[in-house]
Amino acid sequence: MLHRVPSWLVPASALVLAGLVLPRPSSPGTDAGPSTSTAAAQKKLAAAAPAAPELPIRIGEISFDEASGRYVAPLGDRRATLTLDPGLQDRLERALDTYRVPWGATVLIEPATGRILALAEHSRAEPGRRGLSLAALAPAASIFKLVTAAALLEQGTLPDEEVCYHGGKHRLAPKLLADDPRRDHRCVTLASAFGHSTNVVFAKLADRGLDAGRLRATAERFLFNTEIPFAHPVEISKADIPDDDFGFANTAAGFGGVKLSPLHAALLAAIVANEGVLVPPVIVDAVEGGPVPSAGDPRRVIEEPVAAELARMMRSTVTEGTARRAFARARGPLRSIPVAGKTGSLADAQPYRDYSWFVGYAPADRPQVAIATVVVNERLWHARAPTVAREALEAYFASHVASAKGGELRTAAAR
């Protein structure tokens, strides 16, 4: 069977895959200095980023090779076999097409290796549009709470620290940042606020424990405002973090001017899955008659204890938080597999567009795959990202179970 080549993967010119560099965090603000241990950890993280490889990797036009059943592309005078899984790529694109989403994309990546398994996308509103999986077309919304939570934990905020609040479900106002004993009747922890995406709690915690400089530095470590080298240009995910108190807190809660690409979103999940380590994304799997070029060395983004707390919070998103309903309907092997994730949603008024995200990984205790799905609806909703992501994970684990059983049968036959 001939799988169709994803049209965005056919470049007009040579594509470039360069090494990834994490910028040094900018200097923190002076109004509330971090603890000695936190400062030492941040200094260690800043010093860990290596230099980028000097020589880029250039691949040519991508095609499907029927003989091998793999995607391939020329690499200089040789041929490269790519990491894309044709079956998953096709199934995920057909799912987006079936839902008739105005815009949508799903990215699957192996956290431990950086191998890209799928870059699926579809647009009913703009049939000719390509590159959605690499475009920062959607507001990051509450996915940015991953960055804010990491920064808060690094500054000493405890996961079980309670904050009392009122309002702020759909939008924030400056007055909500101040405690109001007469109206603040609900109290939740940072961990609970993450799983249920309680915006005002994140805004209040950021207002108390962070500043714009620290949040910018953490965002840069998580690859915002910097290039993500890949085999096709990836649009920079810009995080505009203002200095004024309310603008900063509003952004920390997920309402600010922060954009995110699906590939970048999958890498955010992969960092947590890897206990705080970024493995650069790769698409070249093998090269005929030559070595596979390096995409860069893994590097630590956050310390293991911070990553462990983020992982716990992401698990609660699926077990009891904003993704619970979608994943309660899991089918096939995914029904018995724990999933960790974070949802995000935000709407633009003019023109009206509803953006929904799911970013996560599975299994939660032994990560094999990281995922990012974004769906952009107009006034008529077609699908939400958690549902599409759940189906993508169902497809991934169903194919892996089938492959494992096939391997067992072949082994038994050989005996």
C-alpha positions in Angstrom: 0.0 0.0 0.0 1.3 3.4 -1.0 1.1 5.9 1.9 0.6 9.5 0.8 3.6 11.8 1.6 2.7 14.6 4.0 2.8 17.6 1.6 4.6 19.9 4.0 7.5 17.4 4.0 8.2 18.1 0.3 10.5 21.1 0.5 11.0 23.7 -2.2 14.7 23.7 -1.3 17.1 21.8 0.9 16.0 21.5 4.5 18.4 22.2 7.4 18.8 20.3 10.6 21.1 22.1 13.0 22.0 21.5 16.6 19.9 22.8 19.5 21.3 25.4 22.0 19.6 26.4 25.2 20.2 30.1 25.9 21.5 31.1 29.3 18.8 32.3 31.6 18.7 36.1 31.9 19.6 37.7 35.2 16.8 37.3 37.8 15.2 40.4 39.3 16.5 41.9 42.5 13.3 42.2 44.5 13.2 38.6 45.8 16.4 36.6 45.4 16.3 32.9 45.2 17.6 30.6 47.9 21.2 29.5 47.8 20.3 26.0 46.7 18.0 27.3 44.0 20.6 29.8 42.7 23.2 27.0 42.6 20.8 24.8 40.6 20.0 27.6 38.2 23.7 28.3 37.7 24.3 24.6 37.0 21.5 24.5 34.4 22.7 27.7 32.7 26.3 26.3 32.5 25.2 22.9 31.1 24.2 24.1 27.6 26.9 23.0 25.1 27.8 24.8 21.9 25.8 24.0 18.7 27.3 21.7 16.0 28.8 23.9 13.3 27.9 21.8 10.3 24.2 21.7 9.3 22.6 18.6 7.9 20.8 19.0 4.6 18.1 16.6 3.4 16.3 16.8 0.1 12.8 15.9 -1.1 11.1 13.3 1.1 9.3 10.3 -0.6 7.8 7.0 0.4 9.9 4.0 -0.5 7.5 1.0 -1.3 10.3 -1.6 -1.0 11.2 -0.7 2.6 7.9 0.8 3.6 9.7 3.8 5.0 9.9 7.5 4.3 13.3 8.4 2.8 15.2 11.5 1.6 18.5 12.3 -0.1 21.3 13.4 2.2 24.1 14.7 0.1 25.1 11.9 -2.3 23.5 9.3 0.0 20.0 8.3 1.0 18.5 8.8 4.5 15.7 6.7 6.0 13.5 8.8 8.3 12.0 8.2 11.7 8.4 8.8 10.6 6.0 5.9 11.1 3.9 5.7 7.9 1.1 3.9 9.6 0.7 6.3 12.5 1.2 9.3 10.2 -1.5 8.2 7.9 -3.9 7.2 10.7 -3.5 10.5 12.6 -4.0 12.6 9.5 -7.1 10.6 8.6 -8.5 11.2 12.1 -8.1 15.0 11.8 -9.7 14.8 8.4 -12.6 12.7 9.7 -13.3 15.3 12.4 -13.3 18.0 9.7 -11.3 20.3 12.0 -10.7 23.8 10.6 -7.1 23.5 11.8 -5.4 20.8 13.7 -2.1 19.0 14.2 -0.7 16.1 16.3 3.0 15.3 16.9 4.3 12.1 18.4 7.9 11.8 19.6 10.0 9.3 21.5 11.2 11.2 24.6 14.3 9.1 25.2 15.6 9.3 21.7 14.0 12.5 20.2 12.8 10.4 17.2 9.8 12.0 15.5 7.1 9.4 14.8 4.4 11.5 13.3 3.8 15.1 12.2 0.2 14.9 11.3 -1.9 17.9 10.3 -5.1 18.9 8.6 -7.0 22.1 7.7 -10.5 22.2 6.4 -10.6 26.0 6.6 -7.3 26.4 4.6 -6.9 23.3 2.5 -3.7 24.6 0.9 -2.0 25.5 4.2 1.0 23.4 5.2 3.4 23.3 8.1 0.8 23.5 10.9 2.7 21.0 13.1 5.8 23.4 13.0 3.9 26.7 13.2 3.3 28.7 16.3 -0.2 29.4 15.2 -2.0 29.0 18.6 -1.8 30.7 21.9 0.0 28.5 24.4 -2.9 29.1 26.9 -2.6 26.9 30.0 0.2 24.8 28.5 2.4 27.7 29.7 1.5 26.7 33.2 4.2 24.0 32.8 6.8 26.8 32.6 5.2 28.8 35.5 4.9 25.8 37.7 8.6 24.9 37.1 9.7 28.4 37.9 7.6 28.5 41.1 9.0 25.1 42.3 12.5 26.3 41.6 11.8 29.4 43.7 10.7 27.3 46.7 6.9 27.2 46.3 5.6 23.9 47.7 3.2 21.7 45.6 0.9 21.5 48.6 0.9 25.3 49.3 -2.7 26.5 49.5 -4.0 29.6 47.9 -7.5 31.0 48.6 -9.3 32.8 45.7 -12.4 33.8 43.9 -13.3 34.4 40.3 -10.8 34.3 37.4 -12.2 31.2 35.6 -12.3 32.9 32.1 -10.4 36.1 32.6 -8.4 37.9 35.3 -8.5 41.4 36.8 -5.9 43.2 38.9 -8.1 43.1 42.0 -8.1 39.3 42.0 -4.4 39.2 42.8 -5.0 40.6 46.3 -6.4 38.4 49.1 -10.0 39.2 50.0 -11.0 37.3 53.1 -14.7 38.2 52.5 -14.8 36.5 49.1 -11.9 34.1 48.9 -13.9 31.0 50.0 -12.1 28.4 47.8 -8.6 27.2 48.7 -6.5 24.9 46.5 -2.9 23.8 46.3 -0.5 24.5 43.5 -0.7 20.8 42.5 -4.5 20.9 42.4 -4.5 24.3 40.5 -2.3 22.7 37.9 -4.5 19.7 37.3 -7.7 21.7 37.2 -6.1 24.7 35.5 -7.2 27.2 38.1 -6.0 30.4 36.5 -6.3 32.9 39.4 -4.2 30.7 41.7 -1.3 30.6 39.2 -1.6 34.4 38.9 -1.5 35.0 42.6 1.4 32.6 43.2 3.4 34.2 40.3 2.7 37.6 41.7 4.0 36.6 45.1 6.9 34.4 44.2 8.2 35.3 40.8 9.1 38.3 38.6 9.2 38.8 34.8 13.0 38.2 34.6 12.8 34.8 36.3 9.8 33.7 34.2 11.5 34.8 31.0 14.7 32.8 31.9 12.7 29.7 32.7 10.7 30.1 29.4 13.9 30.3 27.5 15.2 27.1 29.0 12.0 25.5 27.9 12.8 26.7 24.3 10.5 29.8 24.1 11.9 32.8 22.2 14.6 30.7 20.6 15.0 28.6 17.5 14.3 24.8 17.5 16.5 23.4 14.7 14.8 20.7 12.8 14.6 19.3 9.2 12.2 22.0 8.3 12.1 25.5 9.8 10.2 25.6 13.0 8.5 28.9 13.8 9.8 30.4 17.1 7.3 30.2 20.0 7.3 33.7 21.2 6.6 34.4 24.9 6.0 38.1 25.5 6.2 38.5 29.3 5.6 42.1 30.4 7.2 43.8 33.4 4.1 45.3 34.9 2.6 43.3 37.8 -0.8 42.4 36.3 0.5 41.8 32.8 3.2 39.5 34.2 0.7 37.5 36.4 -1.8 37.3 33.6 0.8 35.8 31.3 2.0 33.4 34.0 -1.6 32.1 34.3 -1.8 31.4 30.5 -3.6 34.5 29.3 -0.7 36.4 27.9 1.0 36.8 24.5 2.6 33.4 24.2 2.5 31.3 21.1 3.4 27.7 20.7 4.0 25.2 17.9 2.9 21.6 18.2 6.4 20.3 17.8 7.6 22.5 20.6 4.6 21.5 22.7 5.6 17.8 22.3 9.2 18.7 23.4 7.8 20.3 26.6 6.1 17.0 27.5 9.2 15.1 26.6 11.4 17.2 28.9 9.2 16.2 31.9 9.0 12.6 30.7 12.9 12.5 30.6 13.1 13.7 34.2 14.1 17.2 33.1 16.3 16.4 30.2 15.8 17.6 26.6 16.8 15.2 23.9 16.9 17.2 20.6 14.3 16.1 18.0 15.6 14.0 15.1 14.1 12.8 11.8 17.0 11.0 10.2 17.0 7.4 11.3 19.7 5.8 9.1 22.0 6.8 6.2 23.0 4.3 3.5 26.8 3.9 3.6 27.4 6.5 6.3 26.8 7.5 9.9 23.7 9.2 11.2 24.5 12.9 11.8 24.1 14.1 15.3 21.4 16.5 16.1 23.1 17.7 19.3 23.6 16.4 22.8 20.9 16.0 25.4 20.9 18.7 28.1 19.2 19.3 31.4 16.5 21.9 31.5 15.2 21.4 35.0 16.4 19.4 38.0 15.0 16.0 38.7 12.9 16.9 41.8 11.2 19.7 39.8 10.5 17.4 36.9 9.1 14.8 39.3 6.6 17.3 40.8 5.6 18.4 37.3 5.1 14.7 36.4 2.9 14.2 39.4 0.8 17.3 38.5 0.5 16.1 34.9 -0.8 12.8 36.1 -3.5 14.5 38.2 -4.7 16.4 35.1 -5.7 13.0 33.6 -6.9 11.2 36.7 -9.0 14.0 38.2 -8.4 17.2 36.3 -9.3 18.8 33.0 -8.5 15.7 30.9 -10.3 13.2 33.0 -13.4 12.9 30.9 -11.6 12.5 27.6 -9.3 9.7 28.9 -12.0 7.9 30.9 -13.2 6.8 27.4 -9.9 5.3 26.4 -10.2 2.1 24.4 -7.9 -0.8 23.6 -4.5 -1.2 25.3 -4.6 2.5 26.4 -7.4 1.6 29.0 -4.7 0.1 31.2 -2.0 2.6 30.6 -1.5 5.7 32.8 -1.3 9.0 31.0 0.2 12.3 32.1 -0.7 15.6 30.5 -1.8 19.2 30.5 -4.7 20.8 28.7 -5.1 24.3 27.5 -7.9 26.3 25.9 -8.3 29.9 24.9 -10.6 31.7 22.5 -10.1 34.8 20.2 -13.1 37.0 19.7 -12.3 38.6 16.3 -12.4 36.5 14.3 -13.8 33.9 16.7 -11.4 30.9 17.1 -11.3 28.4 19.9 -7.9 26.9 20.6 -7.6 23.6 22.6 -4.4 21.7 23.5 -3.4 18.5 25.0 0.3 17.9 25.8 1.5 14.8 27.6 3.2 11.4 27.6 2.5 7.7 28.3 2.9 5.5 30.1 3.1 8.0 33.0 5.4 5.7 34.9 7.6 4.5 32.0 7.3 7.1 29.2 7.5 5.7 25.7 5.9 8.4 23.7 5.2 12.2 24.1 2.3 13.8 22.3 1.0 17.3 21.5 -2.3 17.9 19.8 -3.8 21.3 19.0 -7.3 21.8 17.5 -8.6 25.2 16.3 -12.4 25.4 16.0 -14.5 28.2 14.7 -18.0 28.7 16.2 -19.1 25.2 15.3 -16.9 22.8 17.4 -15.8 19.7 15.6 -13.4 18.1 18.2 -11.4 19.0 21.2 -7.7 18.3 21.5 -7.9 15.9 24.5 -10.2 13.6 22.5 -8.0 13.7 19.4 -4.9 13.1 21.5 -6.5 10.2 23.3 -7.3 8.5 19.9 -3.7 9.1 18.7 -2.4 7.4 21.8 -4.8 4.6 21.3 -3.4 4.1 17.8 0.2 4.3 19.0 -0.3 1.6 21.7 -2.5 -0.6 19.6 0.2 -0.7 16.9 2.9 -1.4 19.5 0.9 -4.3 21.1 0.4 -5.7 17.6 4.1 -5.4 16.8 5.0 -7.1 20.1 2.6 -10.0 19.5 4.0 -10.4 16.0 7.5 -10.6 17.4 6.4 -13.2 19.9 4.8 -15.3 17.1 8.0 -15.0 14.9 10.1 -16.1 17.9 7.9 -19.1 18.6 8.0 -20.1 14.9 11.8 -19.9 14.9 11.9 -22.3 17.9 
